[in-house]
Structure formats: C-alpha cells, structure tokens
Amino acid sequence: MRDPLPWCMCVRMCASTAFKREFVWDAGKPRSISEYVIRAFWVTHSGSRSIFLSSQTVAAHFAHRDWLGLAREIMAAMPPVWSELFTQATKMKGTHLKTLMQDQARNDSMFVKAVGGMVLDYCREKVDQETMGKLFALAEKTGVEEKKKKMFSGVKINETEGRPALHVALRAPREAKIEVDGANVVTDVWKVLDGIKDFSEKVRSGEWKGFTGKPLTDVLCIGIGGSYLGVEFVFEALKTDPEAAAAATGRRLRFLANVDPIDVKRALDGLSAETTLVLVVSKTFTTAETMLNAKTVKAWLIKELGDPACVAKHVAACSTALDKTAAFGIDSNNVFGFWDWVGGRFSCWSAVGALPLSLQYGFPVMEKFLKGAHEMDNHFFSAPAAENLPLIMGLLSVWNCSVLGYEGLAVLPYCQALVRFVPRTSSSWTWRATASA
C-alpha cells in the first residue's frame, strides 16, 4: 500500500545516542507502508526515548537497503498501543471516506458538543470508532490525564526552559489558586488585570488625557510575533460582535509590527499625536524590531507635540523591565507586567492582549473573553475523552501526522471575523521531520 508522503523526504534516523544518520527516500522507489512506519516511528517515539534499536541493527538494514526488515524490527519493538495504531492505519487507508460516511451511528458519535455552544464534527476524518478507541487508549497509556494535572497545578512541564506552562492561570477566576515556587500566581495575574481595568477606564472615559489636554481615542500597539498576532486576531474577531462594536464607538486600534518604514507610515496615517496612545509590548524592552519602531514613534510624538515630557502621557507598556521603560520616559504606573511562564502564542490573555483590547472594547468585554477561555480550560481538564474537544483534536493530529503520515493541514475559516486566525495560528506551528534520541 502506498502512503501519501512525498517521495523525496529527508528523515533523521536516530537509533541510539551513538548512531545518527540522514538519508533521502529514493524518488524512483515505490512507497510502501513499511517506509512510513519507519518515518512515523522516529517522529513519534525517538523524542520520548521509549524504544531503541541497536546502532548495529539499524546500520545493517541501511547497508542492505532492507526497509521492510527495519520496519519489522521497529514494529516488533513498539509498545502495543502504537503498533496497533499502525496496523489500524493499513485498514483505514484501504477504506474510502464515502464508505465510512454511510455509517450514521459512527457519524453521530463524532458530533461532539462542548461549552459555550461550541461543537466539533469530525466525521469526515479517516477514522472509525475502533480507531478512536485506540487513540483514546494511547492518551491513557501516555498519561495525558496526569500531564494535564501537572500543567494546571503549576508543575514545570516546560523541561527545555525549566518553566511551567500556565496560560490557564491567565484566565483563572480571582479566587483560584495555582502555585509556582510556593506563590499563588493567580493573585499576581489579577493585580495586573485590576491595573489594566483602572487605566483603560480612565483613558476611555477621558479622565486620562494627553499632553495637550485632549482625550486619547486612538491606540497604536507596537509588538511583534506573539505580542501582536494573537491580539490582532481577537481584535478583528470582536469587531462585529454587537456588544464589542458598541463599546468601540469613536475609538481606533492599530498595530505596528514590521520595521519597514512603509508600515510605520501606514500605521500613523490619519492619526493625531494629540489623541494617540502608544503601547509598547516587549517583556525585556530589548526586542530589536519593537524597540526600533517604538523609538521611531516616540520621535514622531515629540516632534508633533514639541516636548519630550509628552511621552509620559502618550506611551504605556507591557514589560517587566521597569528600568528600561523609565529610561524611555514611560510612567511606571502605566507599565503592565507578564511572566516567563506565558508563552508567546498564549500572550493575548495576558497584559499583552488585555491592555489594547480593554482600551478598544472596554474591560467588561475583555473579562468575558477571559471567562470563555476559562470555561474551555475546565472542559479540557474534566470532560471525558470521547467528549473532550481539545483532546480529540490533538489525537486526530497525532493520527493524521504521525501515523498516516500526512504533512499538509488546511485551515479554512469561513467566517470573515476570523480573518486573522491563520496568521495567528501558523505563528505557533513548527513542523519537524526530525527527531533525536
């Protein structure tokens, strides 16, 4: 049986810490299921260090180009929970989707409802109920439940950087308790959120005025990567929400990420320095692209308003480098921090997103956004596997990528409100065809 991977694919085979070698599939050689088993095994298992074949064994198969023999060695060494999935893949590849869709009971079981009216219909995936049973068994065998508990309790599961992955703390209710090194980080999160609420309400009401005494109705958010794409996505998604749209009447929010002078010119076009508030988003306040743009816009403010003292009235920041923000001229009361356990892809729930979105749509809208995310966190933590949307989507990704060997993924948001979803999501994807032991 052929598999759909490109014939020319470079894959790193790592049989032990002592044996590493790269090779390229022959373009003229028919692709077989044994070959994709080899490829999928290394992508899926080498990082977990759960299975090793001796370097001599693998070298011998390479020397004789005995791919089928190597595949048999790998299959024999796999835990049953994985080998059963690869066996299942053979069956599913030989079954047409039209045949699967004729089973109404199967289709109904793959229409899953979750919190907030969200639904997942995955009946057009190349799976049947037996396949899903094996995927749920994989989740159980690999300890997903235990890993969820570790993540939600602040254990440092980010082993590379020695940090927790606590985006769930950013949207936890005020009374929640999640400890890192003995301190409840939820208290810190709400201290920042309370500061954002206070500042954004002052700006929106006109209590906080610009250097010349005019209200600040326009916001220019300067950031890059995770400090920009997620926030812009949510900003666009809320534009046509009735409550958010009403709250944004008379206000403008723009973004500046590119260091190209043309992007700066476009971002400033039509803005008046007298009514513009600039947000600089950089944890260390040293991000090269962000700081170049921040200095350019600062120069524009000073030129237009005629006094360097205007910076304190017209610039706020999301940063932890208070010494650097003070040197830039920003009032320390208008600097809102976030933490090293906030990954860039999740930062729209931190001050990075809360500040600009609260200024544009009001803190009540931002708070509803946080509550919605918290509801999904609870769903992920407690829903049974067969009803758990994030878990099902993750397992389907394992099935499609690591088992079936599909390398392409199309993300097609039909709703125009999700116009910036793909750029935001693709910024957090890293596709790898290599794994190391």
N, C-alpha and C positions, 0 to 999 in steps of 0.2 A: 504494500500500500504506500502510495506517495504521500508526503506531507508537504504543506504549503510554504515552507521556508525558502528563501532564495537559495539557489544552488551555490553561489559564491558567498560563503559566510565564514568570517574568521572567528573561531571559538577557542578560548583558552582552556586547555585541559589540565587540571591540577589533581594529580593522583595522591600526592603527599607533599609535605613541605619541601621535600628534596627533589621533586620532579615537576617541572613546569615547562610547557611547550605550546607553541601556537601552530595551528595548521589551517589550511583553507580547503573547504569541500571542493571536490573536482566538479567543474561545471558540466562535464560530459557524463558524469556518473548518475544513474537513476537514483533518486532519493527514496529511501526506504524508512519504514517505521523504526527500524533499529537505529538509524542515524539520528532521528530526532529524539529517541530515548537517550542517546549519549549526550546530545546537546542539552536537553531539558534537565538531565540528571545533574550536570555540573552547575547550571544556573540555579537550580533549586537546592542542591544539597551541599555543594562544596563550602558555602559560607557557613552552614550550620555545623560543619565538621563532624557530621554524624556517620559518614561512611568513607572509608579509604580503601582503595586497591593499591597493592604494592606497585612501586615505580617499575619494577621488572615486568610485572604482568601487563601494565599498560604499554610499556615500551615494546614488548614482544608483539602485541596486537598492531601497534603503529608500524613496526618494521615489516610486517606481512600484510599491512592494509586490511587487517581482519576486523572490519567494523562490526560484522554480525557477532563475532566471538566476543568482542569488547562489550557489545550491548548485552549479551547473555551474562557476562561477568557482572556487569552493573546491575542488571535486573535481579540476579541472584543475591547481590549484596544489599539491595534496597530493603527497607522495612516494608512489611506487607501493605501498610496504609498507602504507600507511594506506588509500589508495583501494581497494586490493584487499580489505581487510577490510570496508569499507562496501559494496562490491559483493557480497561474500560474505554480508553481513547480509541483503540482499534475498532471496537464495536461502534462507537458513536461516529467515527469518520466514515463508516460504511452505511450510515443511516441518514437518509435525506431529511431535511428540516420539514418538508411537506408531510412526511410520514409522522414525525413527532407531533406536528400541529393537529393531526387528526384525533389525538387522544385528549378529549375535553377534560378529563379528570386531571391529567398532567398539567394542562394549561391553567386550570383553576387553581391548582396548588402553587402555581408560580406567579399569582397575582397577590401581592402582599401589601397590606395597609399598615401604615405607621403613624407616628404622632403628627399633629398639625395638618392632617388631611393629605399627607404625602403617601404616594403609592409607588410600588415597583412592580413592573410587569416584565418578567424575564423569560417568558415562554418561547421567545424566538432565539434563545441561546441554544447551542448544540449540546443540550443536556436532557436527561430524563430523570425520573425520581430516584432511580438507582444511582445515577451519577451524583446527584445532590446528597444522597445518603453517604456516599464515600467521601465527598468533600466535607460534610459535617463531621464525619469521623476523623478526617485529617485535622480539622480545627481542634477537636477534642484531644487527639493524640499529641499535637504540638503545643498544647497548653495555652490556648488563646484565652480561656477564662481567667487563668492565673495571671497572665500577662496584662489583661485588662485591669485586674485588681491592683497590680503594681503601678500601672500608669495613673490610675485615678487616686492612688494614695501617695503619690509623690516620690516613688522609688526612682532612682536614677537609671532609667531604662535606656537612655541615650549613652551607650557604652563608649562610643567614639569620643565624645566630648565630656563624659562624666557628669551628665546633667539629667534632670527629669524632663519629660515632655508633657508640660502641664497646660496646654491650651484649654483643657477643661476647667482649670481654675479661673481663667479669664471671664468665663460666663457663669460661674457658680453663684448661687444666691448669697446674700450678705452673711447669712447665719451658717454657711457651710464651713467645714474645717478640713483643710488639706495642708499637711505639714511638710516642709522641706528643711532638713537640718534643725528640727525642733521648733521651727517658727511657722505659724499659720499664714500662708501666703495669700489666702482669700482676704484677710484683713488689709494687706498691702494693696491688693487689687482694688478694693472698694475705696481706699483712701485716695487713689489716683482718680477713680471714676467720680467720686464726690467733688474733687477739684475740677475735673472737666465739666461736670454739671454746673458748678458755680460760675466758672469762667465763660462757658458757652452761653449761659443765660444772661450774663452781663453784656456780652457782645451783642447777642440777638435783640435784647431789649433797648440797646442804645446807652445803657449805663456806662459801659466801657467805650470810650470814644477815641478817635485817632488824634494825631498830633495837632491838627488844626481844629479839633472840636467836633468833627463830623462822625456820624455812626459808621461802623465798619460793616459794609454789606457784601463785600467780595472777599473770598478766601482763595489764596494761591498756595497749594500744598506741594512742597518740594521734597521728593524722595525717589528712590529707585528700587526696582525688584519687588520684594515682598513688602517694602514700605510704600508701595504705590499701586501695584496691580490689583490686590485684593480690595483695597479701599475704593478704587475707581470702579471695580465690578459692582460693589454694593451700591455705590452712588448711582450708577446707571440703572441698576435693578429697581431702586426705590423711586426713581423719577416719576413714574406713572402710578405709584401707589397713592390713593386718594389722600390719606392722612399725611403722608410724607410730602406730597406735592403741595398741599395747602400750607404746611409748615415752612416750605421753602420759598413761598411767595416773596419776591423782592430781593432774593439772595442768589449769589452765584458761587460755585465752587469749581476751580480749575486745578489742573495737575501739571507739574513740570518735572520730567524725568530725564530727558535727553540733554546732553551737553551741547548739542548742535545749537548755534546762535539762532537758527530759524525757529526752533522750538521755544526758545526764550521769547522771541519776538511775538510768536503766536499766543503764548500764554499771557503776555502783558497787553496784547492788543485790546483796546477798548476799556482798559482798567484805569482808574484814577488812583494815584498813590494815596490821596486823602481818605479814600474809603476802602483801602485794601489791607487785609491782614494776611501776613505771610507765615506759613507753618513750615518749619524745617525738621525733617524726620531723619534722624541719624543717631543710633544708640551711642556711638563713641564720638560723634560730631567730627569725624575724620573721613567719612566716606567721600572719596575723591570727586565723583560726579556731582553728588549732592552739594558738597561744600563749594564747588566751583559755581554752580547755579545760585546757591544762597548768597555768595559774595556778589555775583552779578546783579541780583535783585536788590540786595542791600544798597549797592551803589545807585541803582535806579531810584529807590526810596529817598536816599539822601539828596540826590540831585533834584528830584521833584519837590521835596519838602524843605530843602535848604538847611538842614541841621542834623548832625549825626544823632542827636538825642531822640529823633523820631523813631529809632529802632525799638526802643523800649515799649513804645505804644503800638507798633505795627508788626512786630515779629514775636511769635511764640515757637516752642519747640517740643518735640518728643525725643528725649535724650536722657542719658544718665551722667553725662559729662558736664556737671554744673560749672566747673571752672572754665571750660571752653565756651559754653553758652553765655556765661557772664562776660567773657572777653569779647564775644561777638556783639554784646550790647543788649542781650535779652534779659528782661526782668525775671529773676529766679522764681517768682510766684507763677510765672507763665511757662514753666518747663515741666513737662509731664513724663514720668519715667516708665520704663518697662524692664523686663528681666531676661536673663540669659536663657531661661527655660521657655521663652517664647520663640518658636521657630518662625522664620520669615513668612512661610506660607500660611501661618495662622495669625499673623500680627494684626489683621483687620479687627480682631476682637479686643486688642489691647489699645493703649492710648493712640497707637498709630492710626487706627480706624475710628476709635471713639471720638477723638478730638475733631477732625474735619467733618465727620458725619453728624455729630451733635451740633456743630456750628451751622451746618446746612439744613438739617431736618429737625433739630431740637433733641434734647436728651431723652424725652419720652419715647421717641421713635427708636433711638439707639438702644434703649433699655429693652424694648420689645424684641429687637434683633438679638440681643444677648439672651433673653429668655427663650426664644425659639431654638437657639443653639444649645442651650442647657437641656431643653426637652429632648433633643436628639441625642445628646450625651447620655441622658438617662435611659433612653431607648436602647442605645448601643450597649450600655452596661448591663441592663436587666432583661431585655427581650430574649425569648427562646431563639435558638439558632435559626430555625425554619421561618421565623418572623422578624429576623434582625436585618434590617436593610443594609447597614454598613458592612456587616459580616458577610452577607450573601454577595454583595458587590465585590468584596475583597477576594472571596473564594472563587468567584467567576473569573476574576483577573488571573488568579493562580492557574485555573483550569485552561483558560484561553492562551495565556502566555507561556507558562512553564510546562504544561502538559501537552496541549495541542500544538504549541509552537507558533501561534500567530504573533506577528510582530507589529501589526498596524492596529490603531484604535481610532475610530472616528467619533468625535464629539460634536453633535449637531443640535445645538439649542434652537428650537423653532421659535420660541418666544423672544421677541426683539428686546425685551427688558434684560435678557441675559446676553446681550451683545458683547460684553467684555468677559464672559465666563471662560472662553477658551484661552485667551492670553493669560488670565489669572491662573487657570489650572495647569496649563502647559509649563508655567514657570517652576512648578514643583515636581515635574516628572523627570526622572533620569532613567533612560533606557540603557541597560547594560547587557552585553552578550558575553561578559566575562565573569568569572568567579574565582576566588583564590582559597586555597585550603588553609 
